[in-house]
Amino acid sequence: MNTRIVFIGAGPAGVSAVETLRLHDRHSSVIMLSTEPYPPYSPPAMVDHFITGSGAHLWRGTDWPIHMEVDYRPGVVAAAVRPESHQVQLGNGQAIEYDQLVIATGSRLHAPLEGVDLPGIYNFKSLSAAEALIGRVKSGQARTALIVGAGFIGMEIALLLCELGVKVVQIEMLDQVMPAMLDAHTAAFALQAMRQRGVDVRLNTKAQAFVGNGDATGVQLESGEVLEADILIAATGVRPNLDFLAGSEIAHRWGVTVDDRLRTSIPDIYAAGDCIETSDRLTGDIYVHAILPNAIEQGKVVALNLLGYDTVYEGAERMNSLKHLGLPIIAVGLKQGDEVLRARVDGGWRTLYLQENRLLGFQLIGDIRAAGALRTLLNRHEDIRRIKDRMLEPTFGQGSLVWQAIVSYP
Ligand SMILES: Cc1cc2nc3c(=O)[nH]c(=O)nc-3n(C[C@H](O)[C@H](O)[C@H](O)COP(=O)(O)OP(=O)(O)OC[C@H]3O[C@@H](n4cnc5c(N)ncnc54)[C@H](O)[C@@H]3O)c2cc1C
């Protein structure tokens, strides 16, 4: 009898797992559930989709389930997992059986603010949520917007709304934009570019509650002041979608707990993507690393283990980029070290963070072509003392053969 593999979630982690599986196995029967009413899509492409109207990068292909021979079930929610009977309980009251299960439920908005359940608060965490927000803008009902949070999703929404002609105020409780990833130098650049684009970014401004009589109409700040706007958007962070695990004995904390093969605490159940806690490949810290490249890589590792190739996950990366600022920005790894190298490169900046002659992190503004080479040096923990000076040169990393020769030369 064919093995039946059930995937809960059709985001990049689930999609990458199925595509890897199908490279080796066309026999297993695969069922994939998604709360979304759409075929699989790529969340990072949503902003471009709404700016250009093109779905070219958004969709994995409406015929993806056919190509992949997947029984794809959009709009079907997993309500509970019953490992003792190898069953997933669905929101519609039915149950499906599995031989192997993959949890790839991703993340949702995390907004620990009073009044967040009032109607009229929008977010951009899924295509459904984004459609509701953009639908309101396109119907002419939202000329002004207030965004709470200047992390990378908040920044992307602000730039998109500006592009659509909305007057945007964005508040951030800390003293810089994208505080989790950008160093103060790069963040100052991003802030200046945001303001030049017309976004009214206010730092050191903490929201306390969404307020309104019926629908939400404004945000009360810690100072007591209330800011109002036609449309209110929460971009305060994300948290794993794990409600359906309550009472299942599948170990989880902030995210699902997995081992280095991405197996959960229960046999035959794997997990990948924004819903899991994994170790950071640089520091070994365990936490949820909610970015696309990690989700894709974890999906591959899960598939290989399902296939029986004993495959270790090497750990998650820290990385983020901003595409819609007018000048590209990319930040990788840590923003600290015992040595900091910084130089102007072709009108932008390159900052490198080193520890004992090893690259710990880097931030590039403008010309980001060195990112690939730098990322490889970082992940390989290369001793870079002989090439340190050259790493700030504009041409460094542009021609992989050249830098590989430099690095591997004894
Ligand atoms: C606007 C935006 C821009 C981004 N830009 C970038 C970027 O530039 N670079 C980057 O690295 N990352 C970016 N990210 C983050 C990246 O999109 C995520 O890390 C990635 O999507 C995680 O993939 P995933 O499959 O784990 O989860 P998700 O993409 O969240 O997918 C989860 C899937 O699970 C389904 N699901 C959830 N709960 C259930 C349930 N109970 N039953 C059934 N199905 C369920 C959902 O419907 C969905 O199909 C961005 C995210 C957003 C929102």
The ligand as an SDF file (V2000), in Angstrom:
LIG
                    3D

 53 58  0  0  0  0  0  0  0  0999 V2000
    4.8900   40.6580    3.4250 C   0  0  0  0  0  0  0  0  0  0  0  0
    5.9680   39.6620    3.7000 C   0  0  0  0  0  0  0  0  0  0  0  0
    7.2070   39.8610    3.1210 C   0  0  0  0  0  0  0  0  0  0  0  0
    8.2330   38.9680    3.3980 C   0  0  0  0  0  0  0  0  0  0  0  0
    9.4370   39.1810    2.8030 N   0  0  0  0  0  0  0  0  0  0  0  0
   10.4500   38.3470    3.0500 C   0  0  0  0  0  0  0  0  0  0  0  0
   11.7070   38.5560    2.4280 C   0  0  0  0  0  0  0  0  0  0  0  0
   11.9190   39.5130    1.6810 O   0  0  0  0  0  0  0  0  0  0  0  0
   12.7160   37.6600    2.6950 N   0  0  0  0  0  0  0  0  0  0  0  0
   12.5210   36.6020    3.5430 C   0  0  0  0  0  0  0  0  0  0  0  0
   13.4520   35.8280    3.7520 O   0  0  0  0  0  0  0  0  0  0  0  0
   11.3200   36.3720    4.1350 N   0  0  0  0  0  0  0  0  0  0  0  0
   10.2840   37.2120    3.9090 C   0  0  0  0  0  0  0  0  0  0  0  0
    9.0680   36.9880    4.4940 N   0  0  0  0  0  0  0  0  0  0  0  0
    8.9150   35.8330    5.4020 C   0  0  0  0  0  0  0  0  0  0  0  0
    8.5980   34.5660    4.6160 C   0  0  0  0  0  0  0  0  0  0  0  0
    7.4910   34.8050    3.7960 O   0  0  0  0  0  0  0  0  0  0  0  0
    8.3050   33.4210    5.5910 C   0  0  0  0  0  0  0  0  0  0  0  0
    9.4630   33.1410    6.3350 O   0  0  0  0  0  0  0  0  0  0  0  0
    7.8420   32.1610    4.8380 C   0  0  0  0  0  0  0  0  0  0  0  0
    6.6500   32.4130    4.1370 O   0  0  0  0  0  0  0  0  0  0  0  0
    7.6210   31.0050    5.8230 C   0  0  0  0  0  0  0  0  0  0  0  0
    7.1070   29.9270    5.1320 O   0  0  0  0  0  0  0  0  0  0  0  0
    6.2230   28.8180    5.8760 P   0  0  0  0  0  0  0  0  0  0  0  0
    5.8440   27.8380    4.8340 O   0  0  0  0  0  0  0  0  0  0  0  0
    6.9200   28.3490    7.0760 O   0  0  0  0  0  0  0  0  0  0  0  0
    4.9380   29.6100    6.4220 O   0  0  0  0  0  0  0  0  0  0  0  0
    3.8110   30.4740    5.7330 P   0  0  0  0  0  0  0  0  0  0  0  0
    4.2970   31.1340    4.5040 O   0  0  0  0  0  0  0  0  0  0  0  0
    3.2740   31.3130    6.8410 O   0  0  0  0  0  0  0  0  0  0  0  0
    2.7120   29.3970    5.2910 O   0  0  0  0  0  0  0  0  0  0  0  0
    1.9670   28.6910    6.2440 C   0  0  0  0  0  0  0  0  0  0  0  0
    0.9060   27.8470    5.5700 C   0  0  0  0  0  0  0  0  0  0  0  0
    0.2210   27.0980    6.5840 O   0  0  0  0  0  0  0  0  0  0  0  0
   -1.1850   27.2180    6.4230 C   0  0  0  0  0  0  0  0  0  0  0  0
   -1.8050   26.9740    7.7310 N   0  0  0  0  0  0  0  0  0  0  0  0
   -1.5750   27.6250    8.9080 C   0  0  0  0  0  0  0  0  0  0  0  0
   -2.2970   27.0760    9.9010 N   0  0  0  0  0  0  0  0  0  0  0  0
   -2.9830   26.0460    9.3500 C   0  0  0  0  0  0  0  0  0  0  0  0
   -3.9150   25.0890    9.8480 C   0  0  0  0  0  0  0  0  0  0  0  0
   -4.2670   25.0260   11.1340 N   0  0  0  0  0  0  0  0  0  0  0  0
   -4.4470   24.1900    8.9780 N   0  0  0  0  0  0  0  0  0  0  0  0
   -4.1050   24.2040    7.6590 C   0  0  0  0  0  0  0  0  0  0  0  0
   -3.2200   25.0730    7.1410 N   0  0  0  0  0  0  0  0  0  0  0  0
   -2.6630   25.9840    7.9720 C   0  0  0  0  0  0  0  0  0  0  0  0
   -1.3480   28.6100    5.8370 C   0  0  0  0  0  0  0  0  0  0  0  0
   -2.6030   28.7400    5.2120 O   0  0  0  0  0  0  0  0  0  0  0  0
   -0.1730   28.6220    4.8510 C   0  0  0  0  0  0  0  0  0  0  0  0
   -0.5240   27.8920    3.6940 O   0  0  0  0  0  0  0  0  0  0  0  0
    8.0020   37.8520    4.2400 C   0  0  0  0  0  0  0  0  0  0  0  0
    6.7500   37.6600    4.8070 C   0  0  0  0  0  0  0  0  0  0  0  0
    5.7450   38.5430    4.5470 C   0  0  0  0  0  0  0  0  0  0  0  0
    4.3880   38.3160    5.1580 C   0  0  0  0  0  0  0  0  0  0  0  0
  1  2  1  0
  2  3  1  0
  2 52  2  0
  3  4  2  0
  4  5  1  0
  4 50  1  0
  5  6  2  0
  6  7  1  0
  6 13  1  0
  7  8  2  0
  7  9  1  0
  9 10  1  0
 10 11  2  0
 10 12  1  0
 12 13  2  0
 13 14  1  0
 14 15  1  0
 14 50  1  0
 15 16  1  0
 16 17  1  0
 16 18  1  0
 18 19  1  0
 18 20  1  0
 20 21  1  0
 20 22  1  0
 22 23  1  0
 23 24  1  0
 24 25  2  0
 24 26  1  0
 24 27  1  0
 27 28  1  0
 28 29  2  0
 28 30  1  0
 28 31  1  0
 31 32  1  0
 32 33  1  0
 33 34  1  0
 33 48  1  0
 34 35  1  0
 35 36  1  0
 35 46  1  0
 36 37  1  0
 36 45  1  0
 37 38  2  0
 38 39  1  0
 39 40  1  0
 39 45  2  0
 40 41  1  0
 40 42  2  0
 42 43  1  0
 43 44  2  0
 44 45  1  0
 46 47  1  0
 46 48  1  0
 48 49  1  0
 50 51  2  0
 51 52  1  0
 52 53  1  0
M  END
$$$$
